[in-house]
Amino acid sequence: MAASSRAQVLRLYRALLRESQRFSGYNYRMYAIRRIRDAFRENKEVKDSEKIEELLNKAKANLEVIHRQV
């Protein structure tokens, strides 16, 4: 993975975690954090750039959903 792509992924990961911390309900907050961590760990070994791009787009969409819900 290129350095810029790695930095982009880490920035997105932190943004997702930071935004999910804003859920007022404990159960929603912990579910979102758990799902984010699990998804990133599950896809840690992905090397295909096309698949990485697809996963990044999906994560960005999830960030927008979390932002609207909070």
N, C-alpha and C positions, 0 to 999 in steps of 0.2 A: 504494500500500500504506500502510495506517495506521501511525503510529509504533509503536504497541504491537505490531502484527503484525510489523513489521520487527525490533523488539527481540526478539520471541519467536523469529523465524527465526534471528537471529544467535546467540542463546543456545543454541538447539538445534544449530546448526552447530559452535559451540565445544565443546559437550558431546560431540558425535559425534567430533570430532577428538581431544579429550582422552581419551575412553574407548578409541579405537582405538590410541592410543599405548601402551596397557597390554598389547597383544598381545606375547607373548614371542618368537614367531617373526617374523623380518624380513619374509618374504614375505607372511604374513598381515597384518602391520602396514601394509606399504606398499600392498598391494592395497586394504585398507579405507580408508586415507587417500586414495588415488587415486580410488576410487569415490565417496567422499563429496564431494570437491572437484568431480569431473566432474558429479555429479548436481546440485549446487547451482548450478554455472555453467550447466548446460544449462537449468535452470528459472528462471534469473535474470529473464527478461523476462515471466514469467507475471503477468497482471493480474487474472484471474478469481478472485474471492474463494473460490468453491466449489472450484476447482482447487487454490488455495493451501492450503485447509483439508485437502483430500485428501492433498496432498504432505506437509504437516506431520504428519498421522497416520501416514503411511507411514514418515517419518523417525523418529518416536517409536518405532514398532515396531522399526525397525532398531537404534535405540539400545538397546532392551531386549535384542535378540538379541546385540549386541556385548557388552553388560554380562554376559550369561549365559556367553558364550564365553570371556571374559577371566577 
